[in-house]
Amino acid sequence: MKKIIKYVIIDILRNRIMLAYTLFLFLIGSSIFSLEDNSAKGLMSLLNIVLIIVPLVSLLFSAIYVYNSAEFLELLVSQPLRRRTIWLSLFIGLAGSMAVSFFAGIGIPILLFEPSATGFMMLGAGLFLSVIFVAIAMLAAVITRDKAKGIGVSILLWLYFSVIFDGLVLFILFQFADYPLEKPMIGMTALNPIDLSRVLVLLKMDVSVMMGYTGAIFKDFFGTRTGLIISFLVLVVWIIIPAWLSLRRFNRKDL
């Protein structure tokens, strides 16, 4: 298992696209902090990059890598290795590589310019999002045999989590505006890892006052130690469920 993980990590970190992604994040992060007089404002500008670009690249790169590794996976399956070991090694390798790239690209500027609680929260949220969307991408890739369809599904999933979900939430809020939906909103936030990460970072920035009564409700829950623990447990669940479903599908898949 260690040999497969090591091979996958080295192979990915050598990839030019991954190197370009890391360099892009580093240049963007450094530029934003250098241009902003207040490093806290730099974090706010960086938040959109973390919430939009990181999930998109994690999804697309991971899905394409799984499809391109089809022959490698067939070779490993023909060896006396358990499928569970092969798939988990690929997942750990991909997730580890994406996390290293994110940390090198965004983490270093944050540690240099804004090593605060908010900065560490954004760093943690970005690392979780990198791993979560690797798990989702692997699930999409193992379900759909066709490469073009699988990449299309990955893009649709990114659109859903980044754009469509927020539209659905706004639609529900408008339709049931006469009802107190602030508390159910906490539960709905857990259904989207991007929204959950956004709320956690924004509350650390202490901008909940700008969010009105809903912001106060969020702060009362997510701002407490219990709320933070529950939030991170939810993010862990977002990693475990897609990874477990993809493993189950891979175990039954006819290669």
C-alpha positions in Angstrom: 0.0 0.0 0.0 2.8 2.4 0.9 4.5 1.8 -2.4 1.3 2.6 -4.4 0.7 5.7 -2.4 4.3 6.9 -2.9 4.1 6.2 -6.6 0.8 8.1 -7.0 2.1 11.1 -5.0 5.4 11.4 -6.9 3.6 10.9 -10.2 1.1 13.7 -9.4 3.6 16.2 -7.9 5.7 15.8 -11.1 2.7 16.6 -13.2 3.0 20.0 -14.9 -0.7 20.8 -14.4 -0.2 20.3 -10.6 2.9 22.4 -10.6 1.1 25.2 -12.5 -1.9 24.9 -10.0 0.5 25.3 -7.0 2.3 28.2 -8.6 -0.9 29.9 -9.5 -2.3 29.6 -6.0 1.0 30.9 -4.6 1.2 33.9 -6.9 -2.4 34.8 -6.3 -2.1 34.5 -2.5 1.2 36.5 -2.4 -0.2 39.2 -4.8 -3.4 39.6 -2.8 -1.6 40.0 0.5 1.0 42.3 -1.1 -1.6 44.6 -2.7 -3.9 44.9 0.4 -2.9 47.3 3.2 -4.9 45.2 5.7 -4.0 41.4 5.6 -7.5 40.6 7.0 -9.0 42.1 3.8 -6.5 39.9 1.8 -8.1 36.9 3.5 -11.5 38.0 2.4 -10.3 38.3 -1.2 -8.6 35.0 -1.0 -11.7 33.3 0.3 -13.4 33.3 -3.2 -10.3 31.6 -4.7 -10.4 28.9 -2.0 -14.1 28.3 -2.3 -14.3 28.3 -6.1 -11.0 27.3 -7.7 -9.8 24.7 -5.2 -13.0 22.4 -5.5 -13.0 22.8 -9.3 -9.4 21.8 -9.8 -9.6 19.0 -7.2 -12.7 17.6 -9.0 -11.4 17.8 -12.6 -7.8 16.8 -11.9 -8.8 13.8 -9.8 -11.5 12.6 -12.2 -9.1 12.9 -15.2 -6.3 11.1 -13.3 -8.5 8.2 -12.4 -9.6 7.8 -16.0 -6.0 8.0 -17.2 -4.9 5.4 -14.6 -7.3 2.8 -15.9 -4.6 0.5 -17.4 -2.5 1.0 -14.2 -5.5 0.0 -12.1 -6.1 -3.1 -14.3 -2.5 -4.1 -13.8 -2.7 -3.7 -10.0 -6.0 -5.7 -9.9 -4.3 -8.6 -11.8 -1.7 -8.7 -9.0 -2.3 -10.5 -5.6 -3.6 -7.2 -4.1 -7.0 -6.5 -2.5 -9.1 -4.0 -4.5 -9.7 -2.2 -1.2 -5.9 -1.6 -0.8 -5.6 -0.4 -4.4 -8.5 2.1 -4.3 -7.6 3.5 -0.9 -4.0 3.9 -1.9 -5.1 5.9 -5.0 -7.4 8.0 -2.9 -4.8 8.7 -0.2 -2.2 9.5 -3.0 -4.6 11.9 -4.8 -5.9 13.6 -1.6 -2.4 13.9 -0.2 -1.1 15.5 -3.4 -3.9 18.0 -3.6 -3.5 18.9 0.0 0.3 19.4 -0.4 -0.3 21.6 -3.5 -2.9 23.7 -1.7 -0.7 24.1 1.4 2.3 25.1 -0.7 0.2 27.5 -2.8 -2.1 29.1 -0.2 -0.8 28.0 3.1 2.7 29.5 2.8 1.3 33.1 2.0 -1.2 32.7 4.9 1.5 31.7 7.3 3.8 34.5 6.2 1.2 37.4 6.1 -1.7 36.4 8.3 -0.9 33.6 10.8 -4.1 34.3 12.8 -7.0 32.1 13.8 -8.9 33.2 10.7 -5.9 32.3 8.5 -5.7 28.9 10.1 -9.4 28.4 9.7 -9.2 29.2 6.0 -6.2 26.9 5.6 -8.1 24.1 7.3 -11.2 24.7 5.2 -9.2 24.6 2.0 -7.5 21.4 3.0 -10.8 19.8 3.8 -12.4 21.0 0.5 -9.4 19.6 -1.5 -9.8 16.1 0.1 -13.7 16.2 -0.1 -13.7 16.9 -3.8 -11.1 14.3 -4.5 -13.5 11.8 -2.9 -16.5 13.1 -4.9 -14.4 13.0 -8.2 -13.4 9.4 -7.6 -17.0 8.4 -6.9 -18.1 10.1 -10.2 -15.2 8.4 -12.1 -15.9 4.9 -10.8 -19.7 5.2 -11.5 -19.3 6.4 -15.1 -17.1 4.4 -17.4 -17.1 7.0 -20.2 -14.4 9.6 -19.6 -16.3 12.5 -21.3 -19.4 11.8 -19.3 -17.5 11.4 -16.1 -15.8 14.8 -16.5 -19.2 16.3 -17.4 -20.7 14.9 -14.2 -17.8 16.3 -12.2 -18.4 19.8 -13.7 -22.1 19.5 -12.9 -21.3 18.5 -9.3 -19.1 21.6 -9.0 -21.8 23.8 -10.4 -24.3 22.3 -8.0 -22.2 22.9 -4.9 -20.9 26.3 -6.0 -23.9 27.9 -7.6 -27.1 25.9 -7.9 -27.3 24.9 -4.2 -27.3 28.6 -3.1 -30.0 29.3 -5.7 -32.1 26.5 -4.3 -31.6 27.8 -0.7 -32.6 31.4 -1.8 -35.7 29.9 -3.6 -36.8 28.1 -0.4 -36.2 31.2 1.7 -38.4 33.3 -0.6 -41.1 30.7 -0.8 -41.3 30.3 3.0 -40.4 33.8 3.9 -43.2 33.9 6.5 -41.8 31.1 8.5 -38.7 31.1 10.8 -36.1 29.3 8.7 -33.0 30.5 10.5 -32.5 27.4 12.5 -33.3 25.0 9.6 -30.7 27.0 7.6 -28.0 25.5 9.9 -29.0 22.0 8.9 -29.1 23.0 5.2 -25.6 24.5 5.4 -24.3 21.1 6.4 -25.6 19.7 3.0 -22.9 21.7 1.2 -19.2 21.6 2.2 -18.5 24.8 0.3 -21.2 26.7 2.2 -20.2 25.2 5.5 -16.5 26.3 4.9 -17.6 29.8 3.9 -19.7 30.2 7.1 -16.9 29.0 9.3 -14.3 31.4 7.8 -16.7 34.4 7.7 -17.6 33.9 11.4 -13.9 33.8 12.2 -13.6 37.2 10.4 -16.3 38.5 12.7 -18.6 39.7 9.9 -21.6 37.9 11.2 -23.1 41.3 12.1 -23.5 42.0 8.4 -25.5 38.8 8.0 -28.3 40.1 10.3 -30.4 37.7 12.5 -29.3 34.7 10.5 -25.7 35.6 11.1 -26.5 35.8 14.9 -28.0 32.3 14.7 -25.0 31.0 12.9 -22.6 32.7 15.4 -24.5 31.2 18.3 -24.0 27.7 16.8 -20.9 27.7 14.7 -19.1 30.1 17.0 -19.1 27.8 19.9 -16.7 25.0 20.5 -19.4 22.3 20.2 -20.5 23.9 16.9 -17.0 23.9 15.5 -16.5 20.3 16.5 -19.8 19.3 14.8 -18.9 21.3 11.7 -15.5 19.6 11.3 -17.2 16.2 11.9 -19.6 17.0 9.1 -16.7 17.8 6.8 -15.1 14.5 7.8 -18.4 12.7 6.9 -18.2 14.5 3.5 -14.9 12.7 3.0 -15.9 9.3 4.3 -19.3 8.8 2.5 -18.1 9.5 -1.1 -14.9 7.6 -0.5 -16.8 4.6 1.0 -19.4 4.6 -1.9 -16.6 4.8 -4.5 -14.7 1.9 -2.8 -17.9 -0.2 -2.7 -18.5 0.4 -6.4 -14.9 -0.3 -7.3 -15.0 -3.6 -5.4 -18.0 -4.7 -7.6 -16.9 -3.1 -10.8 -15.9 -5.4 -13.8 -12.7 -3.9 -15.1 
